Amino acid sequence: MLLIACPFCGPRDQVEYVHGGDANVRRPADPSATTDAEWGAYLGDRDNPAGEHEELWQHAMGCRRWIGVRRNTLTHEVVSTRALQPEKST
């Protein structure tokens, strides 16, 4: 079990979150000019790092916001979390 500290809601169990994958993967800038091979690489080619790694997680059963999580893939320790967008002012 992972305990992930949502920057908006505080620490919560990982079952409240949906893993969104590698935070460093970027969608092609011009989809209409992207080849099938480039789309295939974007969709399927991923590194499998050992150690600290930046990931995206959505707090699906909480505030529903996306957060950045730095996690150690060897120990599963959550090193840090951060908001991806500023909190809305009321």
URGI-V68496 format. One record per pair of residues at least 24 apart in sequence whose ideal C-beta (glycine too) atoms are under 6 Angstrom apart, sorted by sequence separation. I is the first residue (numbers start at 0). GAP is how many residues later the second one is. D is the distance in whole Angstrom. If there is no record, write none. Layout:
I:GAP:D  I:GAP:D
//
This chain:
48:24:6  49:24:6  51:27:6  23:30:6  22:31:4  22:32:6  22:33:5  19:36:3  19:37:6  18:38:6  19:38:6  16:40:5  17:40:5  16:42:6  17:42:5  15:45:4  22:45:6  15:46:5  5:53:5  8:53:5  8:54:5  7:55:5  5:56:6  7:57:6  3:74:6  6:74:6  1:76:6  4:76:5  6:76:4
//
